[in-house]
Amino acid sequence: NNIFCSEGTCRSQNMLRSLYFTSLLFILQFTSPLLLSNLPTPISAFAASKKPSSKPKSNPKSRASTTKGFGAPPPTLDDLLSSFPNRLPPQHDLDIISCPCRSGLTYKECCRPLHSLERECTSKLDVLRSRYSAFSYRLIEYVMRSTHPTCRDYREDKVAWAKDLNKGGMFDSFEFVDLTIIDDDDENNEGGEDEDG
């Protein structure tokens, strides 16, 4: 490309002037330091042509003191859990609606006290029913709380675990229809094995 072409003449001439000016300053730096002190430097000459910013200047004192480095601090587990959607029925129905675990009791009488940590599970059946209801209503915090540390789903990093459950672990594409509990207590097998084996 010819730098003196008609289309880019102005830009090319400015580039040549800048190059000439920078070369002249370089030469003068080694020949006459007194002359150099009276000339504008290329940086100050370019800085003078900078457009003023339309953004208001931020007050450094108003920035959060808890941030270290760039951006906002990472969200806490409580922040995440409160931002996740759930499938709870409307508040006025919570006291009268049947529990999703099909116990025959209302949600208020059955699994809600477990989900709200008003009482603890006292049997395996409580755990089973309350976890089914928690998945049905998308209660991620309770699913995490009721997962035993020896379970393969348990994770130490609660924030990452909650994000993963919210993303794909709450069976959002499924409809919770029924919970059928098969009685397999040892009491039923006290008489030994049945005829089939």
Secondary structure by P-SEA (a helix, b strand, c coil): cccccccaaaaaaaaaaaaaaaaaaaaaaaccaaaaaacccaaaaaaaacccccccccccccccccccccccccccaaaaaaaccccccccccccccccccccccccccccccccccccccccaaaaaaaaaaaaaacaaaaaaaaccccccccccaaaaaaaaaaaccccccccccbbbbbbcccccccccccccc
